Amino acid sequence: MAKKILSLTDFFQSFNQKEAFYEQIIDVQDMTSKILNRLFILLLFSFIYGAFMGCFNGFLQAISSGIKVPILFTLIIIICFPAFFVIQSILGSKLTILQMISVILSGFVMITTILVSFAPIILFFLITGGSYAFIQLLHVAIFVLAGLFGMNSIIEALIFSCEKKNIYPKVGVQVFKFWIVILAFVGAQLAWSLRPFIGAKSLPFQIFREQEGNIYQSIIYAIGDLLTKDKTEEEIQTVQPQEKKEKCLDDSTKQQENQEIKINSGETENETKQ
């Protein structure tokens, strides 16, 4: 365990020195151990972030999401890697399969590292009462941001392999950019299939939900719900003062009517006495 933590620290320290970082990624020495270390970091950090995602709907959802997020990342790599490796080999890549796995894993470790760094922000909005729609969109935005940084890290590693090591073709970098699009669609569909990760409080706890709709519709609905809620709150804030004003006017009118009745009653009594 101590060795794992040490390698994790070394891995993060190398972020500051890009060439040393990319050299370490493709270095064939002790490659299996480095791959296992990165896989450990990936699974650990994705579990932590998944648990924060599920905290919105309680302990059971936190545990469920903590398990499903590592499964999500693992399945994305397993599904998308074979096609990428075969195409890159056809294009003339000299990277071995272990080197390619190391490069891909390094990008996903970058993604999970950024995800975990946002955990305090997620916790803040959970404590202060963020709505379900807002929390959904927040997680989507964080995943997109982390994904951009992670994929950029892989692209830079491939460029380094091309320009500095001459073991990767230039055209392969362009092909990888297209692969990122495929990766994004696969990841989105897998995430939808494995939902819920957050869990609506109005629904009972479920490990999986029925397959209906798609993730893009869900994002649009979440945006609509968020905007509708904001509009409703504004209307409430506008209507409440108006209702208070109308109530005050009604009370004032009633008081005037009561005074007039009393005055009329007094005049009637005087006329009767006379």
ABEGO torsion letter per residue (X at the ends): XAAAAAAAAAAAAAAABAAAAAAAAABABGAAAAAAAAAAAAAAAAAAAAAAAAAAAEAAAAAAAAAAAAAAAAAAAAAAAAAAAAAAAAAGBABBAAAAAAAAAAAAAAAAAAAAAAAAAAAAAAAAGBBAAAAAAAAAAAAAAAAAAAAAAAAAAAAAAAAAAGABBAAAAAAAAAAAAAAAAAAAAAAAAAOBAAEBAABBBBABBBBBEBAAAAAAAAAAAAAAAAAAAAAAAAAAAAAAAAAAAAAAAAAAAAAAAAAAAAAAAAAAAX
